């Protein structure tokens, strides 16, 4: 039988403490902590006595940067379920290209100009943009909290200053709504920490850190309220405000596609976990559609809600669905209201 490589013995001490990060630290935070600590404890800087510390830092990094080894280590200390959850939350996606949060200002612009333009953009966010921010997935601000200890005083002061500046300029209702506030702060942190992250992270961690901090901002700012099919969605939402009891009953009698509890279908090739912009468009359209119908009918049934949700998402993604699939998804609405949502000017009787 061929010789198998020896299974590495799980370290007995706290590897997270070695790297000065919390147990739920992202892979990006682990990578950054490793580089920062190696600089601090490198023998050329701290003397020969630091060599052993540097070796221990490298061992911790070797274990915690590898998903399989980290899962083994976490399972030995915290149980396999916690380990799987932590790894899935950090490594279950591929990084996308980076865009600048400062109103898509090129990255070579002077930092002071970029900061000024970004804060001006925060102050001028429209209601549609604020509503999209409220539906966006919050960026991992725990990552920024985990690396604060490795920032130089001037960099830390800049982070704290832009947080204060964002609070002064952001709509108070948005600041009081954690997802909206965190979406803006994530972009602000990327603006201040961009070159620091570039210096301390290699690929794929570098692009992934930037993408995670700016993902929510980029999915909301400068985008139509409901994405590329906003006009049709607005007509649908407006029509729901005038829906009659007879039409609601007809929706009740028509079973929507799939079970009421199943996830809403997405077109092939589009993943809501990857395309945050379309996911936000769908979430906002569904939210507004249900609010519109509840204005006149406060307690629609689950079947009615499902039909409305399914139709709203289908209109948002109409450009990506095959015509036959779109027709099937909107069939309950068409049967109840005699309106064909696939036609221009949907919302008017045919």
MORAQUI-V795894 format. One record per residue. N is the residue number from 1. RES is the residue in one small letter. NEAR is the number of other ideal C-beta (glycine too) atoms within 12 Angstrom. Layout:
n={N | N}
res={RES | RES}
near={NEAR | NEAR}
This chain:
n={1 | 2 | 3 | 4 | 5 | 6 | 7 | 8 | 9 | 10 | 11 | 12 | 13 | 14 | 15 | 16 | 17 | 18 | 19 | 20 | 21 | 22 | 23 | 24 | 25 | 26 | 27 | 28 | 29 | 30 | 31 | 32 | 33 | 34 | 35 | 36 | 37 | 38 | 39 | 40 | 41 | 42 | 43 | 44 | 45 | 46 | 47 | 48 | 49 | 50 | 51 | 52 | 53 | 54 | 55 | 56 | 57 | 58 | 59 | 60 | 61 | 62 | 63 | 64 | 65 | 66 | 67 | 68 | 69 | 70 | 71 | 72 | 73 | 74 | 75 | 76 | 77 | 78 | 79 | 80 | 81 | 82 | 83 | 84 | 85 | 86 | 87 | 88 | 89 | 90 | 91 | 92 | 93 | 94 | 95 | 96 | 97 | 98 | 99 | 100 | 101 | 102 | 103 | 104 | 105 | 106 | 107 | 108 | 109 | 110 | 111 | 112 | 113 | 114 | 115 | 116 | 117 | 118 | 119 | 120 | 121 | 122 | 123 | 124 | 125 | 126 | 127 | 128 | 129 | 130 | 131 | 132 | 133 | 134 | 135 | 136 | 137 | 138 | 139 | 140 | 141 | 142 | 143 | 144 | 145 | 146 | 147 | 148 | 149 | 150 | 151 | 152 | 153 | 154 | 155 | 156 | 157 | 158 | 159 | 160 | 161 | 162 | 163 | 164 | 165 | 166 | 167 | 168 | 169 | 170 | 171 | 172 | 173 | 174 | 175 | 176 | 177 | 178 | 179 | 180 | 181 | 182 | 183 | 184 | 185 | 186 | 187 | 188 | 189 | 190 | 191 | 192 | 193 | 194 | 195 | 196 | 197 | 198 | 199 | 200 | 201 | 202 | 203 | 204 | 205 | 206 | 207 | 208 | 209 | 210 | 211 | 212 | 213 | 214 | 215 | 216 | 217 | 218 | 219 | 220 | 221 | 222 | 223 | 224 | 225 | 226 | 227 | 228 | 229 | 230 | 231 | 232 | 233 | 234 | 235 | 236 | 237 | 238 | 239 | 240 | 241 | 242 | 243 | 244 | 245 | 246 | 247 | 248 | 249 | 250 | 251 | 252 | 253 | 254 | 255 | 256 | 257 | 258 | 259 | 260 | 261 | 262 | 263 | 264 | 265 | 266 | 267 | 268 | 269 | 270 | 271 | 272 | 273 | 274 | 275 | 276 | 277 | 278 | 279 | 280 | 281 | 282 | 283 | 284 | 285 | 286 | 287 | 288 | 289 | 290 | 291 | 292 | 293 | 294 | 295 | 296 | 297 | 298 | 299 | 300 | 301 | 302 | 303 | 304 | 305 | 306 | 307 | 308 | 309 | 310 | 311 | 312 | 313 | 314 | 315 | 316 | 317 | 318 | 319 | 320 | 321 | 322 | 323 | 324 | 325 | 326 | 327 | 328 | 329 | 330 | 331 | 332 | 333 | 334 | 335 | 336 | 337 | 338 | 339 | 340 | 341 | 342 | 343 | 344 | 345 | 346 | 347 | 348 | 349 | 350}
res={x | x | x | x | x | x | x | x | x | x | x | x | x | x | x | x | x | x | x | x | x | x | x | x | x | x | x | x | x | x | x | x | x | x | x | x | x | x | x | x | x | x | x | x | x | x | x | x | x | x | x | x | x | x | x | x | x | x | x | x | x | x | x | x | x | x | x | x | x | x | x | x | x | x | x | x | x | x | x | x | x | x | x | x | x | x | x | x | x | x | x | x | x | x | x | x | x | x | x | x | x | x | x | x | x | x | x | x | x | x | x | x | x | x | x | x | x | x | x | x | x | x | x | x | x | x | x | x | x | x | x | x | x | x | x | x | x | x | x | x | x | x | x | x | x | x | x | x | x | x | x | x | x | x | x | x | x | x | x | x | x | x | x | x | x | x | x | x | x | x | x | x | x | x | x | x | x | x | x | x | x | x | x | x | x | x | x | x | x | x | x | x | x | x | x | x | x | x | x | x | x | x | x | x | x | x | x | x | x | x | x | x | x | x | x | x | x | x | x | x | x | x | x | x | x | x | x | x | x | x | x | x | x | x | x | x | x | x | x | x | x | x | x | x | x | x | x | x | x | x | x | x | x | x | x | x | x | x | x | x | x | x | x | x | x | x | x | x | x | x | x | x | x | x | x | x | x | x | x | x | x | x | x | x | x | x | x | x | x | x | x | x | x | x | x | x | x | x | x | x | x | x | x | x | x | x | x | x | x | x | x | x | x | x | x | x | x | x | x | x | x | x | x | x | x | x | x | x | x | x | x | x | x | x | x | x | x | x | x | x | x | x | x | x | x | x | x | x | x | x}
near={3 | 4 | 5 | 6 | 6 | 6 | 9 | 15 | 12 | 18 | 25 | 12 | 16 | 21 | 35 | 28 | 19 | 31 | 40 | 28 | 36 | 23 | 25 | 25 | 38 | 37 | 37 | 41 | 41 | 45 | 37 | 39 | 39 | 38 | 31 | 31 | 32 | 29 | 21 | 23 | 28 | 21 | 17 | 13 | 16 | 18 | 14 | 13 | 12 | 20 | 18 | 16 | 24 | 27 | 18 | 24 | 33 | 24 | 26 | 33 | 33 | 23 | 33 | 43 | 35 | 22 | 23 | 19 | 26 | 39 | 27 | 24 | 36 | 33 | 20 | 22 | 24 | 21 | 15 | 17 | 13 | 20 | 26 | 21 | 19 | 31 | 30 | 17 | 21 | 32 | 25 | 18 | 22 | 15 | 24 | 22 | 16 | 28 | 28 | 30 | 42 | 36 | 29 | 21 | 25 | 14 | 22 | 12 | 19 | 13 | 23 | 16 | 19 | 29 | 31 | 21 | 24 | 38 | 32 | 18 | 30 | 39 | 22 | 18 | 34 | 20 | 18 | 26 | 34 | 33 | 32 | 42 | 45 | 33 | 36 | 38 | 34 | 29 | 40 | 33 | 30 | 26 | 40 | 38 | 24 | 29 | 40 | 30 | 22 | 35 | 26 | 20 | 12 | 12 | 27 | 22 | 15 | 26 | 32 | 21 | 20 | 36 | 31 | 17 | 24 | 36 | 22 | 16 | 25 | 34 | 25 | 13 | 16 | 31 | 26 | 15 | 21 | 20 | 29 | 37 | 33 | 35 | 45 | 49 | 41 | 42 | 52 | 40 | 42 | 45 | 45 | 38 | 39 | 36 | 19 | 32 | 37 | 20 | 20 | 29 | 34 | 19 | 17 | 23 | 29 | 29 | 26 | 34 | 40 | 38 | 35 | 43 | 44 | 43 | 39 | 40 | 49 | 37 | 40 | 44 | 36 | 23 | 32 | 27 | 33 | 37 | 36 | 22 | 31 | 24 | 21 | 37 | 38 | 28 | 28 | 43 | 34 | 21 | 33 | 43 | 21 | 22 | 34 | 18 | 16 | 14 | 30 | 30 | 20 | 24 | 37 | 26 | 17 | 27 | 22 | 36 | 29 | 19 | 14 | 21 | 12 | 13 | 16 | 31 | 27 | 24 | 24 | 11 | 13 | 23 | 17 | 27 | 17 | 20 | 27 | 35 | 34 | 34 | 32 | 39 | 40 | 41 | 34 | 38 | 44 | 34 | 29 | 36 | 39 | 32 | 22 | 27 | 36 | 21 | 17 | 18 | 26 | 11 | 12 | 28 | 21 | 19 | 26 | 34 | 30 | 33 | 44 | 46 | 40 | 44 | 52 | 44 | 46 | 43 | 44 | 49 | 39 | 36 | 20 | 28 | 30 | 18 | 18 | 12 | 22 | 32 | 22 | 25 | 36 | 40 | 27 | 34 | 41 | 29 | 24 | 32 | 32 | 18 | 31 | 25 | 43 | 29 | 20 | 14 | 18 | 33 | 29 | 18 | 15 | 14}
